Amino acid sequence: MLRLVSAIAAPPRLRREVRVRGRVQGVGFRPAVCRFAARLALAGFVRNDGQGVHIEVEGEPATVEQFLDRLRSVVPPVARIASVETASLPVLGERSFRIAPSAVEAAARAASIPPDAAPCAECVRELDDPRDRRHRYPFINCTACGPRFTIVEALPYDRTRTTMARFALCDGCAREYQDPVDRRFHAEAIACPRCGPVLTFVDGGTRHSGEEALAAAGRALVEGRIVALKGVGGFQLAADARNTEVIAALRARKRRPHKPFAVMGRSLETLERVVVLDECARAALDAAARPIVLAPARRGAALATGVAPGLNEIGVALASTPLHHLLLAEGPELLVMTSGNVSSEPIARTNQEALERLAGVADVFLVHDRDVRSRADDSVVRVIGGAATVMRRARGFVPESFSLPCEAAADATVLAVGAELKTTLCLVVGRTATLSQHVGDLGDAAVRAFFDETAAELCALAGVVPEAFVHDANPDYASSRWARRRARAAGKRALAVQHHHAHVASCLVEHGRIGPVLGVAFDGTGLGPDGTLWGGELLLADLAGFRRVAHLRAIALPGGEAAIREPWRLAVAALEDAGERLDLPALAAVASSRLDEVRRVAGSGLSPRATGAGRWFDAVAAMCGVRGEISYAGQAAMELEAAAAPGDHGAYDLELGRGDPFVVDLRPAVRAVAADARAGVSAGVVSARFHATMSRAIVAACLRARQAGGPGTVALAGGCFQNRRLTEGARAGLEAVGFEVLSHRRVPCNDGGVALGQAAVAAFRMAETERARRCA
């Protein structure tokens, strides 16, 4: 009888399986779950596997339901849950909760590697505390911060599958790693001075280690020397940002005459002495990603004159690693911190690579023995329209994935390879699209090797073999040739996606849309399906396809690629096309014989022509004297934006032609720019008026398209929308007449986002084909 009463009194138990996907490995997710389950006196386990995190939880039904209801609220702030799936299981009668070994046999397809994260406030406090055993240890980290993506060698994410595997834990670190209440519980990159990586300072034949290495590097920076240091994703070059001579030397050695350098500061207060920061910029700077943030320069800022020549913004950053934090405390409070490479090459990854490739650039080296598995340059962000907008996506953001709209999900695995410049790659498995870190411009052999390396890593970490390779419709791009070659070798499909359609598609994916939209694709040049060069396009587009509705009037490119390097040629072409004389002050320095020859070529009909919006910005930059020749991509347009006078100075005229597609004719604006230039109107006012004209052109074209039955949503895509003045002007004008406006935030609007658009278009088309086959 007593046994019967006891059985009746025993509370019922429930066991549930929980599958969590998203950014849930390497961010302290398992320890947080373990602590929460223990507080609720639940039993079971949590472990990593190839899908994300697998949980089995057992206890009283009400308590199990409480666990499930509150799971999202108790995980670390750096975690990102994409989905939670639950199922009932038989009760096992367990009485404790534990972290179980990772399931390495599971497929890694859906697992998400977290991005690298800057040192958290707790680790910084320990770093600066003389009583702490990790005082001034440059590799301090915990479950909330430290290297992640750049040290992962395989999934699931565990220490044994990272470049930290070679460092055996000391007793102190082992205790923290195994203690569920410690914030380093299962922190896979955990280390301390007794058992972790060690710094080495190299100055010719002289070497110092540990604390002496750090002190020597600080002295070198104060003395005006260039230091190559090993960051979380590869090497960087550091120099005193206030030393004009050393910055000039750095430019000469890197073969980078004008392209701006970024500046890393000791604190937000330090940075605010050289740039103006709003709340959005401050938040972006202090976020775990620690990107470079472009911000307006303060007048009279105490920086070397060569930091950002010709621009009114400076890229600034805070320490992204403990090593940076210590160097800024040890040396100058403002450091130029730039990629550890020579112009156009990828950043150096290994110690040996840096010592060889950077020997003619750096004076001294600060290296260490923790290997970098995946290169990742600094990410770059700009505040546009009150929101942080990614310009270059790499360290701190990669490898966060994107979800394709469900209609675009195909069973096939797709690898998209981007364009030729600012290249990235994108791997799609099911609904998940993973966009790689910034790779670079494929004209350089070393960048092409990095491209190969990145493609292999994307597929290896996901544990998949691509069933289709997607490339730009331009067959001459190195990426297109690579995709076709790989597809032939593997017996797989190679699919082409038009460049500007891919731009618009990437914007759609970011906003979870399929379309249709009016896609404004403004960039430099890209091959159109008619064999001409596009770049100033209005497309009626969705993920399935597009139709060209309108475009900017084409401008001649006299000399082909030479016209891009020498925008004065574009100025001559624009003036010739508009029936204008060449007697502008800005062209006076060019020999009359050269002007006449270029004018003849431009008017002959033999030059290639392009509708590219970027080429029109270049032409106007040359016409008003801002920039006649460039040393890096986009220089003329960037300096034209920087020159623009604040306020409303009106806009120039333009004309909308007839036909389908119709032409947006900028010749009236060219005539007005020429008149202003001859009248001595400042370049700032000319720039302001031309920016307003281009915004007005977008609004006028979209209005006509809507009146003809087009949709009421506009997607702004393409590299020209890195231009804050253009983007904000276009958005304001479009919204004023009732359009919904989509623009990029998390994905670069430039060619760094093309691979995502390519992958989405290909996946959608493949899914449509499969659906049609099933219905047949």
C-alpha positions in Angstrom: 0.0 0.0 0.0 2.8 2.4 0.9 4.5 1.6 -2.4 1.3 2.4 -4.3 0.9 5.8 -2.5 4.5 6.6 -3.3 4.0 5.8 -6.9 0.9 8.0 -7.2 2.7 10.9 -5.4 5.7 10.9 -7.7 5.4 13.9 -10.1 5.3 13.1 -13.8 8.4 13.8 -16.0 8.8 15.0 -19.5 11.8 14.8 -21.9 12.1 17.0 -24.9 14.7 17.2 -27.7 15.6 20.7 -28.7 17.5 21.6 -32.0 18.9 25.1 -32.1 20.4 26.6 -35.2 22.1 29.9 -35.9 25.1 31.5 -34.3 25.2 29.1 -31.4 28.7 27.6 -31.4 31.7 29.4 -29.8 29.6 32.1 -28.1 29.1 30.5 -24.7 25.7 29.0 -25.7 26.3 25.6 -24.1 27.5 27.0 -20.8 24.5 29.4 -20.6 22.1 26.5 -21.3 23.8 24.3 -18.7 23.6 27.0 -16.0 20.0 27.7 -16.8 19.0 24.0 -16.7 20.9 23.5 -13.5 19.0 26.5 -11.9 15.7 24.9 -12.8 16.9 21.5 -11.5 16.5 19.9 -14.9 18.4 16.9 -16.3 19.8 16.1 -19.7 22.6 17.4 -21.8 23.7 20.1 -24.3 26.2 19.5 -27.1 27.5 20.9 -30.4 26.9 19.0 -33.5 27.0 19.6 -37.3 23.6 21.2 -37.2 24.2 23.7 -34.4 23.3 22.8 -30.8 21.5 19.7 -29.7 19.7 19.7 -26.3 17.8 17.0 -24.4 16.1 18.3 -21.3 14.1 16.3 -18.7 12.1 17.2 -15.6 8.7 18.2 -14.4 6.5 19.2 -17.4 5.9 22.8 -16.2 9.6 23.3 -15.6 10.6 21.9 -19.0 8.1 24.3 -20.6 9.6 27.2 -18.6 13.0 26.2 -19.9 11.7 26.2 -23.5 9.8 29.5 -23.1 12.8 31.3 -21.7 15.6 29.7 -23.7 16.0 32.7 -26.1 16.3 35.2 -23.2 19.1 33.5 -21.3 21.6 32.9 -24.1 24.7 35.2 -24.5 24.1 38.5 -26.3 26.5 37.6 -29.1 24.5 34.4 -29.9 21.9 34.6 -32.7 19.2 32.0 -32.8 17.8 31.3 -36.3 15.4 28.5 -35.4 14.4 26.2 -32.5 12.7 22.9 -33.1 11.4 20.6 -30.4 10.3 17.0 -30.2 9.1 14.6 -27.4 11.4 11.8 -26.3 11.0 8.9 -23.8 11.9 9.7 -20.2 15.3 8.3 -19.2 15.2 9.2 -15.5 18.4 11.3 -15.5 19.0 13.5 -12.5 21.7 16.0 -13.7 22.5 18.2 -16.6 25.8 18.2 -18.4 27.7 19.4 -21.5 28.2 16.3 -23.6 31.0 15.8 -26.1 30.3 17.2 -29.6 28.8 14.9 -32.2 31.5 15.0 -34.8 29.9 12.4 -37.0 26.9 14.6 -37.9 27.0 16.6 -41.1 28.2 20.1 -40.7 25.9 21.6 -43.3 23.9 23.9 -41.1 26.3 24.7 -38.3 27.2 28.3 -37.9 30.6 29.5 -36.9 30.5 32.8 -34.9 32.5 35.8 -36.1 35.6 37.0 -34.2 34.6 39.3 -31.4 36.6 42.2 -29.8 37.6 41.9 -26.1 34.6 42.3 -23.8 34.5 44.7 -20.8 35.3 41.9 -18.3 38.4 40.8 -20.2 39.6 44.4 -20.6 39.2 44.9 -16.8 41.3 41.7 -16.2 43.8 42.8 -18.8 44.4 46.1 -16.9 44.3 44.6 -13.4 47.8 44.0 -11.9 46.2 41.5 -9.5 44.8 39.3 -12.2 46.7 36.3 -13.5 46.0 37.5 -17.1 47.3 41.0 -16.5 48.6 42.4 -19.8 48.2 39.0 -21.5 47.6 39.8 -25.2 45.5 36.7 -25.9 42.9 37.0 -23.1 39.4 35.9 -24.1 36.3 34.3 -22.8 33.0 32.8 -24.1 31.8 36.4 -25.0 34.9 37.4 -27.0 38.0 36.5 -28.8 38.9 34.7 -32.1 36.4 32.4 -33.6 36.1 32.2 -37.4 39.7 32.9 -38.1 41.0 30.0 -35.9 38.4 27.3 -36.9 39.7 24.3 -38.8 36.6 22.1 -38.8 33.2 21.8 -37.3 31.7 21.3 -34.8 33.4 24.2 -33.1 35.6 22.8 -30.3 39.1 23.6 -29.2 40.5 20.4 -30.8 39.3 21.6 -34.2 40.9 25.1 -33.9 44.4 26.4 -34.1 44.4 26.5 -30.3 44.6 22.7 -30.2 48.4 22.7 -29.9 48.2 24.7 -26.6 47.6 22.3 -23.7 45.6 23.9 -20.9 47.4 24.6 -17.6 45.6 23.5 -14.4 44.1 27.0 -13.8 42.7 27.3 -17.3 41.5 23.7 -17.2 39.5 24.4 -14.0 37.9 27.5 -15.6 37.1 25.5 -18.8 35.4 22.8 -16.8 33.5 25.0 -14.2 29.9 25.6 -15.3 29.7 28.8 -13.2 32.9 30.3 -14.7 32.5 32.7 -17.7 35.3 30.7 -19.4 33.4 27.4 -19.2 34.0 25.8 -22.6 35.7 29.0 -24.0 37.5 27.2 -26.8 40.2 29.8 -27.2 41.0 30.0 -23.5 44.6 30.7 -22.6 46.9 32.4 -20.1 50.6 33.3 -19.9 51.4 29.8 -18.5 49.9 27.8 -21.4 48.9 30.0 -24.3 50.4 31.8 -27.3 53.5 34.0 -26.8 54.5 37.3 -28.5 57.8 37.7 -30.2 59.3 41.0 -31.4 61.7 40.7 -34.4 64.1 43.5 -35.3 66.7 42.1 -37.7 68.7 39.7 -35.6 67.3 40.9 -32.3 64.3 39.1 -30.7 62.3 39.7 -27.6 59.5 37.6 -26.1 56.5 38.2 -23.9 56.3 41.4 -22.0 59.7 42.6 -23.5 58.3 42.1 -27.0 55.3 44.3 -26.2 57.4 47.0 -24.7 59.8 46.9 -27.7 56.9 47.3 -30.1 55.6 50.3 -28.2 59.0 52.0 -28.2 59.3 51.3 -32.0 56.0 53.1 -32.6 56.9 56.1 -30.5 60.2 56.3 -32.4 58.4 56.6 -35.7 59.0 53.1 -37.0 56.5 50.9 -38.9 55.4 47.8 -37.1 54.0 44.7 -38.8 51.8 43.0 -36.2 49.8 39.8 -36.3 46.1 40.6 -35.8 43.2 38.1 -35.4 42.7 37.7 -39.2 46.2 38.3 -40.5 48.9 40.9 -40.4 48.5 44.7 -40.1 50.9 47.6 -40.4 50.9 50.1 -37.6 52.5 53.6 -37.4 52.1 56.8 -35.4 49.1 58.5 -37.0 50.5 62.0 -36.1 53.9 61.4 -37.6 53.8 62.9 -41.2 57.2 61.4 -42.1 56.4 57.9 -41.1 53.0 58.0 -42.9 54.7 59.2 -46.1 57.2 56.4 -45.8 54.4 53.9 -45.3 52.6 55.1 -48.4 55.8 54.8 -50.5 56.6 51.3 -49.3 53.0 50.0 -49.7 52.8 51.7 -53.1 49.6 53.4 -52.0 49.9 57.1 -52.9 46.4 58.4 -52.0 44.0 55.7 -50.8 43.0 56.6 -47.2 44.4 54.9 -44.1 42.3 53.9 -41.1 43.2 55.2 -37.6 42.8 53.2 -34.4 42.4 55.1 -31.2 42.9 54.4 -27.5 39.3 55.2 -26.7 36.1 56.8 -28.1 37.2 60.1 -26.4 40.5 59.9 -28.2 38.8 59.3 -31.6 36.3 62.2 -31.0 39.3 64.6 -30.9 39.9 63.8 -34.6 36.4 62.9 -36.0 32.8 63.8 -35.3 30.8 60.8 -34.0 27.0 60.5 -33.7 25.3 57.8 -31.6 25.1 55.4 -34.5 28.8 55.7 -35.3 29.7 55.3 -31.6 27.6 52.1 -31.3 29.2 50.7 -34.5 32.7 51.4 -33.2 32.0 49.8 -29.8 30.2 46.7 -31.1 31.8 43.3 -30.9 32.7 43.4 -34.6 34.9 46.5 -34.2 34.8 47.6 -37.8 36.5 50.7 -39.3 33.8 53.4 -39.2 34.0 56.3 -41.7 33.3 59.5 -39.9 33.6 63.3 -40.7 37.0 64.7 -39.9 37.3 67.5 -37.3 38.7 70.7 -38.6 42.3 71.0 -37.5 42.5 67.4 -36.3 46.0 66.6 -35.1 46.8 63.8 -37.7 49.5 63.4 -40.3 48.5 65.2 -43.5 48.8 61.9 -45.5 46.2 59.9 -43.6 43.2 60.6 -45.9 44.2 63.0 -48.6 41.4 64.7 -50.6 38.7 63.4 -48.3 36.7 64.9 -45.5 36.2 61.6 -43.6 38.5 59.4 -41.7 38.1 55.7 -41.1 38.5 55.2 -37.4 38.4 52.1 -35.1 38.8 50.9 -31.6 41.0 48.0 -30.5 39.7 44.8 -32.0 42.1 42.5 -30.0 43.8 42.7 -26.5 47.1 43.1 -28.3 45.8 46.4 -29.9 44.5 47.5 -26.6 48.0 47.0 -25.0 49.9 48.6 -27.9 47.7 51.7 -27.8 48.4 52.0 -24.0 52.1 51.4 -24.6 52.7 53.6 -27.6 50.9 56.5 -29.4 47.2 56.9 -28.6 46.4 57.2 -32.3 47.8 54.6 -34.7 47.4 54.2 -38.5 46.3 50.6 -38.7 46.3 49.2 -42.3 46.3 45.9 -44.0 49.6 44.0 -43.9 50.2 43.8 -47.6 51.6 45.7 -50.6 48.9 47.4 -52.7 46.5 44.9 -54.3 47.8 41.8 -52.5 45.9 39.9 -49.8 47.0 40.4 -46.2 49.9 38.2 -45.0 48.6 35.3 -42.8 51.6 33.3 -41.5 54.7 34.6 -39.7 56.9 33.4 -42.5 54.8 35.0 -45.1 54.8 38.3 -43.3 58.6 38.3 -42.8 59.1 37.6 -46.5 56.4 39.8 -48.1 56.6 42.7 -45.7 60.3 42.9 -45.3 60.4 46.0 -47.5 57.5 47.7 -45.8 57.8 47.2 -42.0 60.8 48.1 -39.9 60.1 45.6 -37.2 57.7 42.7 -36.6 55.4 41.7 -33.7 54.4 38.0 -34.3 53.1 35.2 -32.1 52.6 31.4 -32.3 48.8 31.2 -32.6 48.0 30.4 -36.3 45.5 32.2 -38.3 43.4 29.7 -40.2 41.3 32.1 -42.3 42.4 35.5 -43.5 40.0 38.3 -42.7 40.7 41.9 -43.3 39.0 44.7 -41.3 35.4 45.4 -42.0 34.4 48.9 -43.0 31.1 50.7 -42.1 29.6 54.0 -43.0 26.6 55.7 -41.4 24.1 56.4 -44.2 20.6 57.6 -43.5 21.1 57.1 -39.8 22.1 53.5 -40.0 25.4 51.7 -40.0 26.0 50.4 -43.5 28.6 47.8 -44.4 31.0 48.8 -47.1 33.5 46.0 -46.7 32.4 42.8 -45.0 35.1 40.7 -43.3 36.4 40.3 -39.7 33.7 40.6 -37.1 30.8 40.0 -39.5 31.9 36.9 -41.4 30.7 34.1 -41.5 27.2 35.2 -40.4 24.7 33.8 -42.9 21.6 35.0 -44.6 18.3 33.2 -45.0 17.0 33.0 -48.6 13.2 33.6 -49.0 11.7 30.1 -48.8 10.7 30.2 -52.5 14.4 30.5 -53.4 15.4 27.4 -51.4 16.6 24.6 -53.6 17.9 21.2 -52.6 21.0 21.8 -54.6 24.2 23.3 -53.1 25.3 26.4 -55.0 28.6 28.2 -55.0 28.6 31.7 -56.4 31.9 33.4 -57.2 31.2 37.1 -57.4 32.7 39.5 -59.9 36.2 40.8 -60.7 36.6 43.5 -58.1 35.9 43.5 -54.4 35.3 39.8 -54.8 33.5 37.6 -52.3 32.0 34.1 -52.7 28.7 32.8 -51.5 27.7 29.2 -50.6 24.1 28.3 -50.5 22.9 25.1 -48.8 19.1 24.9 -48.6 17.9 28.3 -47.3 21.2 29.3 -45.8 23.5 31.6 -47.8 27.0 32.1 -46.4 28.8 35.1 -47.8 32.6 34.9 -47.5 35.0 37.6 -46.2 36.3 40.2 -48.6 38.8 38.6 -51.0 39.9 41.5 -53.2 40.5 42.3 -56.9 41.3 39.2 -59.0 43.8 41.0 -61.2 46.5 39.9 -58.8 47.8 36.3 -58.7 48.1 36.3 -54.9 44.4 37.4 -54.6 43.4 34.6 -57.0 45.2 32.1 -54.7 43.3 33.6 -51.8 40.1 33.2 -53.8 40.9 29.4 -54.3 41.7 29.1 -50.6 38.4 30.8 -49.6 36.3 28.6 -51.9 37.9 25.5 -50.5 37.3 26.6 -46.9 33.7 27.5 -47.5 32.9 24.1 -48.9 35.1 22.1 -46.4 33.5 23.8 -43.3 30.0 23.1 -44.6 30.9 19.6 -45.6 29.5 19.9 -49.1 30.4 19.7 -52.7 28.8 22.3 -55.0 26.3 21.0 -57.5 26.3 24.3 -59.4 28.8 27.1 -59.9 27.4 30.6 -60.5 29.3 33.4 -62.0 28.9 36.8 -63.6 27.6 37.0 -67.2 30.9 38.6 -68.2 32.9 35.5 -69.5 36.2 37.3 -69.3 36.2 37.8 -65.5 38.7 35.6 -63.7 35.9 34.4 -61.4 33.8 33.4 -64.4 36.6 31.4 -66.0 37.2 29.7 -62.6 33.6 28.7 -62.2 33.3 27.3 -65.7 36.6 25.4 -65.3 35.5 23.9 -62.0 32.1 23.0 -63.3 33.5 21.2 -66.3 36.1 19.3 -64.2 33.4 18.2 -61.7 30.7 17.5 -64.3 28.4 20.1 -62.7 26.4 23.0 -64.0 27.8 26.5 -64.5 25.2 29.3 -64.4 25.6 32.9 -65.4 23.8 35.8 -63.7 23.8 39.3 -65.1 25.8 41.7 -63.0 23.2 44.4 -62.2 20.5 41.8 -61.7 22.8 40.3 -59.0 23.2 43.7 -57.3 19.4 44.1 -57.0 18.9 40.5 -55.9 21.4 40.9 -53.1 19.3 43.8 -51.8 16.2 41.7 -52.0 17.7 38.8 -50.1 18.9 41.2 -47.3 15.3 42.4 -46.9 13.8 38.9 -47.2 12.0 39.8 -50.5 11.5 38.1 -53.8 10.2 41.1 -55.7 9.2 42.6 -58.0 10.9 45.9 -57.4 12.2 48.8 -59.4 15.9 48.1 -59.0 18.2 51.1 -59.4 21.6 49.6 -60.1 24.3 52.3 -60.2 27.9 51.3 -60.4 30.9 51.6 -62.7 30.6 49.1 -65.5 29.2 45.6 -66.0 28.4 43.6 -69.1 24.7 43.8 -70.2 23.0 41.0 -72.1 23.1 43.1 -75.3 26.9 43.1 -75.2 27.2 46.7 -74.1 28.6 48.1 -70.9 25.9 48.9 -68.3 26.0 50.6 -65.0 23.3 53.2 -64.7 20.2 51.0 -64.8 16.6 50.9 -63.8 15.4 47.3 -63.8 12.0 45.8 -63.2 13.4 42.8 -61.2 12.7 39.9 -59.0 14.8 36.8 -58.1 13.6 35.1 -61.3 14.7 37.7 -63.8 14.6 41.3 -64.9 13.7 43.7 -67.6 15.6 46.9 -68.4 13.2 49.8 -68.0 15.6 52.7 -68.3 19.2 53.7 -68.2 21.5 56.7 -68.1 22.8 57.9 -71.5 26.0 56.1 -72.4 29.3 57.9 -72.2 32.3 57.1 -74.4 35.4 55.6 -72.8 38.2 57.0 -75.0 41.1 54.7 -74.4 39.0 52.0 -72.7 40.5 51.3 -69.3 42.7 54.4 -69.6 39.5 56.5 -69.3 38.8 54.9 -65.9 42.3 55.7 -64.7 42.3 59.2 -66.2 38.8 60.8 -65.7 39.8 63.9 -67.7 39.2 61.6 -70.7 35.6 61.1 -69.6 35.2 64.9 -69.1 36.3 65.3 -72.8 33.9 62.6 -73.9 31.0 64.1 -72.0 31.7 67.6 -73.4 32.0 66.3 -76.9 28.7 64.4 -76.5 27.0 67.5 -75.3 28.4 69.7 -78.1 30.5 71.7 -75.6 33.9 73.4 -76.0 36.9 71.9 -74.1 38.0 75.3 -72.6 37.4 74.4 -69.0 40.0 75.6 -66.4 40.4 72.0 -65.1 41.5 70.8 -68.5 44.1 73.6 -69.1 46.9 71.5 -67.8 46.3 68.8 -70.5 48.2 69.4 -73.7 45.9 70.6 -76.5 47.1 67.9 -78.8 46.0 65.2 -76.3 42.7 66.9 -75.8 42.1 67.0 -79.5 43.1 63.4 -80.0 40.8 62.1 -77.2 38.0 64.3 -78.4 38.4 62.8 -81.9 38.4 59.2 -80.5 35.4 59.9 -78.3 33.4 61.3 -81.2 34.4 58.6 -83.7 32.1 55.9 -82.5 35.0 53.6 -82.1 35.4 53.9 -78.3 33.5 51.6 -76.0 30.5 53.3 -74.4 29.1 52.7 -70.9 26.0 53.8 -69.1 27.8 53.5 -65.7 26.7 56.1 -63.1 30.2 55.9 -61.7 31.7 57.1 -65.0 29.4 60.2 -64.9 30.6 61.1 -61.4 34.2 60.7 -62.6 33.6 62.9 -65.6 32.1 65.7 -63.5 34.9 65.4 -60.9 37.4 66.1 -63.8 35.3 68.9 -65.3 35.2 70.9 -62.0 38.8 70.3 -61.1 38.5 67.8 -58.3 40.4 64.9 -59.8 41.8 64.3 -63.3 43.7 61.1 -62.7 43.2 58.4 -60.0 45.5 56.0 -58.1 42.7 53.8 -56.6 39.2 52.7 -57.6 36.5 55.2 -56.9 38.9 58.0 -56.0 37.4 60.7 -58.3 33.8 60.0 -57.2 34.8 59.9 -53.5 36.7 63.2 -53.7 33.8 64.7 -55.6 31.4 63.7 -52.8 33.9 65.1 -50.2 34.0 68.4 -52.0 30.2 68.9 -52.1 29.1 72.1 -50.4 26.6 71.6 -47.5 23.1 72.7 -48.0 20.7 72.9 -51.0 22.2 74.5 -54.1 19.6 73.2 -56.6 20.0 70.7 -59.4 20.9 70.8 -63.0 18.4 69.9 -65.7 18.1 66.5 -67.3 15.7 64.9 -69.9 13.8 61.6 -70.0 13.7 60.2 -73.5 11.0 58.1 -75.1 11.1 54.4 -75.9 11.4 51.1 -74.0 13.8 51.2 -72.3 13.9 55.0 -72.1 17.1 57.0 -71.6 17.9 59.5 -68.8 19.8 62.1 -70.8 22.4 64.0 -68.7 23.6 66.3 -71.5 21.7 69.3 -70.2 23.5 68.8 -66.9 26.9 68.6 -68.6 26.3 71.9 -70.4 25.3 73.5 -67.1 28.4 72.1 -65.3 30.6 73.5 -68.1 28.9 76.9 -67.8 29.5 76.9 -64.0 33.1 75.8 -64.4 33.8 78.6 -66.9 32.0 81.1 -64.5 34.3 80.2 -61.6 31.6 78.5 -59.6 33.3 76.5 -56.8 33.8 72.7 -57.2 31.8 72.3 -54.0 28.7 73.9 -55.4 29.1 72.0 -58.7 29.4 68.8 -56.8 26.3 69.5 -54.7 24.2 70.4 -57.8 25.4 67.2 -59.6 24.6 65.0 -56.7 21.1 66.5 -56.5 20.8 65.9 -60.3 21.6 62.2 -60.0 19.1 61.8 -57.1 16.5 63.7 -59.2 17.2 61.4 -62.1 16.5 58.3 -60.0 13.2 59.7 -58.7 12.1 60.9 -62.2 12.8 57.5 -63.8 11.1 55.6 -61.0 8.0 57.8 -61.2 7.7 57.2 -65.0 8.1 53.4 -64.5 5.4 53.4 -61.7 3.1 55.4 -63.9 3.6 52.7 -66.6 2.4 50.0 -64.1 5.7 49.3 -62.2 5.8 48.5 -58.5 5.9 51.0 -55.7 9.0 49.5 -54.1 12.5 50.6 -55.1 15.8 48.8 -54.3 19.0 50.9 -54.4 22.0 48.7 -55.3 25.5 49.1 -56.7 28.7 50.7 -55.6 27.5 54.3 -56.2 25.2 53.9 -53.2 28.2 53.9 -50.9 27.9 57.7 -51.6 26.0 59.1 -48.6 24.8 62.2 -50.4 23.5 60.3 -53.3 21.8 57.6 -51.2 20.2 60.0 -48.8 19.0 62.3 -51.5 17.5 59.5 -53.6 15.8 58.0 -50.6 14.3 61.3 -49.5 13.0 62.1 -53.0 11.6 58.6 -53.5 9.8 58.5 -50.1 8.4 62.0 -50.7 6.5 60.6 -53.7 5.3 57.5 -51.9 7.9 54.8 -52.8 9.0 52.2 -50.3 12.8 52.2 -50.5 15.1 49.2 -49.8 18.8 49.7 -49.5 21.8 47.7 -48.2 22.8 47.6 -44.5 24.4 44.2 -43.7 25.6 43.4 -47.3 27.9 45.7 -49.3 26.1 47.5 -52.0 29.2 47.3 -54.1 30.6 44.2 -55.8 31.2 42.7 -52.4 27.5 41.8 -52.4 27.2 40.4 -56.0 27.9 36.8 -55.0 24.9 36.8 -52.6 22.7 38.0 -55.4 24.1 35.5 -57.9 23.5 32.7 -55.5 20.0 33.8 -54.7 19.0 34.1 -58.4 20.5 30.7 -59.2 18.9 29.0 -56.2 15.5 30.5 -57.1 15.7 29.4 -60.8 16.8 25.9 -59.8 13.9 25.7 -57.3 11.4 26.9 -59.9 12.7 24.3 -62.4 12.3 21.5 -59.7 8.8 22.7 -58.9 7.9 22.7 -62.6 9.3 19.2 -63.0 7.3 17.8 -60.1 4.1 19.4 -61.4 4.6 18.0 -64.9 
